[in-house]
């Protein structure tokens, strides 16, 4: 009987050819930034509104009063508000975003799940209000205001990932670039693997926000896990565990984040901690220890009950001497217009402004080759030498 599927008539073919000739359906127009024309007013004691728009992540505007309010007014209609907060998020949301509703205000969105939120407005308005709702004071690092349309690419719109393909466990913000270079842009940004970043030491608000900028620039859209350990160098894993209030506590957090996101492959620091940092060494030690415990309901039963158990297929350590693998971060990446993983990583490192100012530099290869890893554990067989961290791994949709 032949194919009874849809066959467009001549007019349909003509319209399809016309659309293709014009480059496909028209892309949504990028929203214009209106921040410079906006005015800010708050019922708090501080009036240093320039801190909201100075482009400096180390500064913030404190809304000190309980249920503090801030009104943003713009002569042109606003289509979206971008808010970067300085404090760590918790279970409670930190603020309500409100728009005028007749004689009062109505809540149209909330912030607090992440440090950074993009709030699109269904209907353009000329004024919005931020109302602090958390138990602690709300500190806002930056606010950017846009007109109707799609936000620019640098505007972060995070998602929470349940099941990942690859997890990168690092000690500090900036380590994800310095010691792993093109891993994020190559696997997360270009090849489309679901990549989850987890960081042992979040440090302060500025460095958390820097981390978010770097990860987003590398094409990863899943919000990093911040495990909450203090930023001190214990030199050795034994002393580092003490600083982090006990080995059992640390292993428990690593086991929990692995169970929560269920990575097929885990990549972390080298056993010697690159240049010898205790937090780096401990990240590697914790990963090796957690590897043996994530699959048992008897180990850390609370997280096993909450997320279930999980068994990782492969664990790679940076600079590990056995079963070596050399990744190639010099390959042009289509998702980044032909830039290489090294080039994207070098750009991403600039988001770590606090570390750039301390004269830290991103190196291609360098003394501790950031493309060199070793397969510490595998449940799917040894690598063939292809230089692919995801070799022998079949990922689910």
ABEGO torsion letter per residue (X at the ends): XEBABBBBBAAAAAAAAAAAAAGEBBBBBBBBBAAAABBBBBABABABAAAAAAGBAABBBBBABBGBBBBBBBABBBABBBBBBABBBBABBABBBBBBBEABBBBABBBGABABBBBBBABBBABBBBBBABABBBBBABBBBBBBEBBBAABBBBBBBABBABBBBBABBGAAAAAAEAAAAAAAAAAGBBBBBBBABAEBAAAAAAAAAAAAAAGBABBBBBAGBBBBBAGBAAAAAAAAGEAAAAAAAAAAAAAAAGBABBBBBBAAGGAGBAAAAAAAAAAAAAAAAAABAABGAAAAAAAEBBBBABBBBBGBABGBBBBBAABBBAAAGGBBAAAAAAAAAAABAAAAAAGBBBBBGEABBAABBBBABBAAEBBAGAGBAABGBBBBX
